[in-house]
Amino acid sequence: MASLPNSYAALRSIGAYVPEKILSNSDLEKMVDTTDEWIYKRTGIKERRIADKNESTSDMGAKAAAIAIERSGIKKEEIDLVICATVTPDYFNMPSTACIISKKLDIINVQAFDISAACSGFVYLLSIAKAFIESGMKKNILLIGAEKFSSIVDYTDRSTCILFGDGAGAAVVSATNDKSEAIIDVHASADGTYADFLVTPAPGSVNPANQKMLDKKLNFVQMKGNETFKLAVKTLTKDVIDILKRNNIKSEDIKHFVPHQANYRIIKAVGDALGMSKEQIVLTVQKYGNTSAASIPMAINDIYESGRLKSGDVMLLDTFGGGLTWASALVPFSPKKG
Ligand SMILES: CC(C)(COP(=O)(O)OP(=O)(O)OC[C@H]1O[C@@H](n2cnc3c(N)ncnc32)[C@H](O)[C@@H]1OP(=O)(O)O)[C@@H](O)C(=O)NCCC(=O)NCCS
């Protein structure tokens, strides 16, 4: 028999940071051979945000995190773990972006590290936070998903540059004794068989930085779009059906379905398979594009700031990304009472 957790993990708050600069489909029409109509029809994206050239992933992550901490009602001195999901860290590969964010927020002498799970990063962070809290090792965890994806996009490649944007989202997850506040379940998985579907080939130990690698543009993201699309729909549909079944929860019990914001057609296919109504599905892809690890917390922040996310609302999160990785979670929004 599994032992009882020391305490439960509750999602206390959410925050996000969105860069000011907008890159619209009509801007892209002037940069590559594409049209607003093609992009919107195939992806649902109208525009995306691009960070300033002096703005780093940690700058955006720290801004989102400061908002999440403030909304959590927890003092920053009480945070005992800082974890950041990103594939566009400030530096390849040290120090971690989590360390830099911690310094920017003056949260020092606290464990801090990054994870690399591409677009699944934030839901992977939830699984880590849940495990740390249930084991009794940590009490208040700061989670950040932040990406300056524009730093690894080739703006002459029409098959990728239309998809991605920059931004950051953050959350505080804390220990609670009240089971009704707890993250219900997180399932995260991966299959490296498909590693070449989404890859930035350099710099890394396979292709260390050199002029040849830059000439071949190996520092930019490469994607097998069509193959990724098909696998995403198949994998996500199975994953969300499984997590609902395992927890004996029906689609209609979900207040907000928060899918990874990569492509409207993928979101619609999975939403239809679950029988989700339009009102249940959270959509930000039209205005932010795919912001990778920041996508899910930015979308949750959107419903929070528009007043749609209320205490006790159960969210179904689902995501997939490079690796390939995928993950889903059942998460009630549990702001601190009193
Ligand atoms: C990228 C994506 C929108 C492309 O749509 P698609 O329907 O699969 O299109 P294809 O890649 O098969 O390309 C169809 C045609 O459009 C062309 N095309 C590609 N990008 C284009 C663009 N921006 N504008 C106009 N035409 C474009 C292709 O060259 C191809 O032309 P061809 O038939 O003459 O060869 C889609 O595959 C997708 O969203 N995949 C998932 C990507 C994803 O989510 N990645 C992130 C994972 S976290």
PDBQT file of the ligand as one rigid body, heavy atoms in Angstrom, charges set to zero:
ROOT
HETATM    1  C1  LIG A 401       3.958  23.777 -39.116  1.00  0.00    +0.000 C 
HETATM    2  C2  LIG A 401       2.565  23.476 -39.595  1.00  0.00    +0.000 C 
HETATM    3  C3  LIG A 401       1.652  24.674 -39.317  1.00  0.00    +0.000 C 
HETATM    4  C4  LIG A 401       2.574  23.244 -41.091  1.00  0.00    +0.000 C 
HETATM    5  O1  LIG A 401       1.299  22.902 -41.550  1.00  0.00    +0.000 OA
HETATM    6  P1  LIG A 401       1.099  21.619 -42.486  1.00  0.00    +0.000 P 
HETATM    7  O2  LIG A 401      -0.320  21.586 -42.822  1.00  0.00    +0.000 OA
HETATM    8  O3  LIG A 401       1.660  20.432 -41.747  1.00  0.00    +0.000 OA
HETATM    9  O4  LIG A 401       1.951  22.004 -43.730  1.00  0.00    +0.000 OA
HETATM   10  P2  LIG A 401       3.205  21.242 -44.397  1.00  0.00    +0.000 P 
HETATM   11  O5  LIG A 401       4.409  21.338 -43.510  1.00  0.00    +0.000 OA
HETATM   12  O6  LIG A 401       2.760  19.889 -44.823  1.00  0.00    +0.000 OA
HETATM   13  O7  LIG A 401       3.419  22.157 -45.650  1.00  0.00    +0.000 OA
HETATM   14  C5  LIG A 401       2.406  22.339 -46.639  1.00  0.00    +0.000 C 
HETATM   15  C6  LIG A 401       2.906  23.331 -47.651  1.00  0.00    +0.000 C 
HETATM   16  O8  LIG A 401       2.919  24.659 -47.070  1.00  0.00    +0.000 OA
HETATM   17  C7  LIG A 401       4.199  25.249 -47.267  1.00  0.00    +0.000 C 
HETATM   18  N1  LIG A 401       4.484  26.140 -46.130  1.00  0.00    +0.000 N 
HETATM   19  C8  LIG A 401       5.150  25.861 -44.981  1.00  0.00    +0.000 A 
HETATM   20  N2  LIG A 401       5.198  26.955 -44.205  1.00  0.00    +0.000 NA
HETATM   21  C9  LIG A 401       4.558  27.935 -44.880  1.00  0.00    +0.000 A 
HETATM   22  C10 LIG A 401       4.266  29.283 -44.576  1.00  0.00    +0.000 A 
HETATM   23  N3  LIG A 401       4.651  29.865 -43.428  1.00  0.00    +0.000 N 
HETATM   24  N4  LIG A 401       3.566  30.010 -45.474  1.00  0.00    +0.000 NA
HETATM   25  C11 LIG A 401       3.148  29.464 -46.636  1.00  0.00    +0.000 A 
HETATM   26  N5  LIG A 401       3.405  28.187 -46.983  1.00  0.00    +0.000 NA
HETATM   27  C12 LIG A 401       4.094  27.425 -46.113  1.00  0.00    +0.000 A 
HETATM   28  C13 LIG A 401       5.148  24.100 -47.357  1.00  0.00    +0.000 C 
HETATM   29  O9  LIG A 401       6.329  24.482 -48.030  1.00  0.00    +0.000 OA
HETATM   30  C14 LIG A 401       4.333  23.094 -48.135  1.00  0.00    +0.000 C 
HETATM   31  O10 LIG A 401       4.383  23.422 -49.488  1.00  0.00    +0.000 OA
HETATM   32  P3  LIG A 401       4.444  22.262 -50.625  1.00  0.00    +0.000 P 
HETATM   33  O11 LIG A 401       3.171  21.500 -50.454  1.00  0.00    +0.000 OA
HETATM   34  O12 LIG A 401       4.539  23.074 -51.883  1.00  0.00    +0.000 OA
HETATM   35  O13 LIG A 401       5.649  21.464 -50.294  1.00  0.00    +0.000 OA
HETATM   36  C15 LIG A 401       1.991  22.223 -38.888  1.00  0.00    +0.000 C 
HETATM   37  O14 LIG A 401       2.638  21.084 -39.384  1.00  0.00    +0.000 OA
HETATM   38  C16 LIG A 401       2.151  22.254 -37.400  1.00  0.00    +0.000 C 
HETATM   39  O15 LIG A 401       1.606  23.113 -36.729  1.00  0.00    +0.000 OA
HETATM   40  N6  LIG A 401       2.854  21.257 -36.845  1.00  0.00    +0.000 N 
HETATM   41  C17 LIG A 401       3.038  21.154 -35.431  1.00  0.00    +0.000 C 
HETATM   42  C18 LIG A 401       4.138  22.036 -35.077  1.00  0.00    +0.000 C 
HETATM   43  C19 LIG A 401       4.210  22.258 -33.607  1.00  0.00    +0.000 C 
HETATM   44  O16 LIG A 401       3.216  22.360 -32.927  1.00  0.00    +0.000 OA
HETATM   45  N7  LIG A 401       5.438  22.377 -33.149  1.00  0.00    +0.000 N 
HETATM   46  C20 LIG A 401       5.711  22.712 -31.821  1.00  0.00    +0.000 C 
HETATM   47  C21 LIG A 401       5.592  21.542 -30.963  1.00  0.00    +0.000 C 
HETATM   48  S1  LIG A 401       5.656  22.059 -29.320  1.00  0.00    +0.000 SA
ENDROOT
TORSDOF 0
